[in-house]
Amino acid sequence: MTASSTPGNRLKKSHKLSIAGVTVVAAAAVSLSLVPGNASADAEAKKVSASVSTAPAAWNIANGSGQASAVTESLTNQSTIADRVAEIHAKQDSAPSTATATAKAKADAKEKAAAKKKAAAKKRAAEKSKASRSADRKPTYANNLNGWIKEALSIMKKEKIPGTYEGLHRNIIRESSGDPRAINNWDINAKNGVPSIGLLQVIKPTFDTYHVKGTPNSQYHPVANIVAAANYAADRYGTIDNVDSAY
């Protein structure tokens, strides 16, 4: 009889199952230790594997059905470990995605704020440009009789005071010959202390009553004098165009 046929050395079916069970658990522990991941995931895997690796010590070597049950339990625990490790890695893998999303949200907010600031600056620039163009379009008038009449007509138009260039020019030439410093010191108004002054020879009370706001408050100012006189003539005669003599 050889050594392998000695009863004390022969492996029974229950022994083989026991060894198979130990081998499966050991393989499970080794396979889990090789799963890539960070230190916390590996530590978790080792912790669960250690709890399962103690199971073979409790197996009943003499009971074949117990061996099969233990192997089944080991395989179930192995699957549980794998699921747990996968869960840990899934949570850790989601962390970078969350950080990326947060960074993107901040970048988008910063870009939006920059765009809003740029739009506001563009709007201010457009308004400034518009104001500048408006100022450029403001007409300029020559500092002579022709320019004074034209400027007075523009003001009269805004104030709805009737009158034409011809009507103004005709009366100015008759009253002062186009001299804004002209003054009458001999008529009844002069004797009463309110001489007629300016292009259209307006006395002070009349000028004060019919002075148009926005023009200089002076009888000698050519444009202010024309506009006040035209305003008075419109009130009394309908329009300066209807005046052909002293008024």
Sequence and secondary structure as in RCSB ss.txt:
>XXXX:A:sequence
MTASSTPGNRLKKSHKLSIAGVTVVAAAAVSLSLVPGNASADAEAKKVSASVSTAPAAWNIANGSGQASAVTESL
TNQSTIADRVAEIHAKQDSAPSTATATAKAKADAKEKAAAKKKAAAKKRAAEKSKASRSADRKPTYANNLNGWIK
EALSIMKKEKIPGTYEGLHRNIIRESSGDPRAINNWDINAKNGVPSIGLLQVIKPTFDTYHVKGTPNSQYHPVAN
IVAAANYAADRYGTIDNVDSAY
>XXXX:A:secstr
  GGG TTT   HHHHHHHHHHHHHHHHHHHHHTS   HHHHHHHHHHHHHHHTGGGGS TT HHHHHHHHHHHH
HHHHHHHHHHHHHHHHHHHHHHHHHHHHHHHHHHHHHHHHHHHHHHHHHHHHHHHHHHHHHHS    SSHHHHHH
HHHHHHHHTT    HHHHHHHHHHHHTT TT EE SSHHHHTT  EETTTTB HHHHHHH  TTS S TTSHHHH
HHHHHHHHHHHHSSGGG  S  
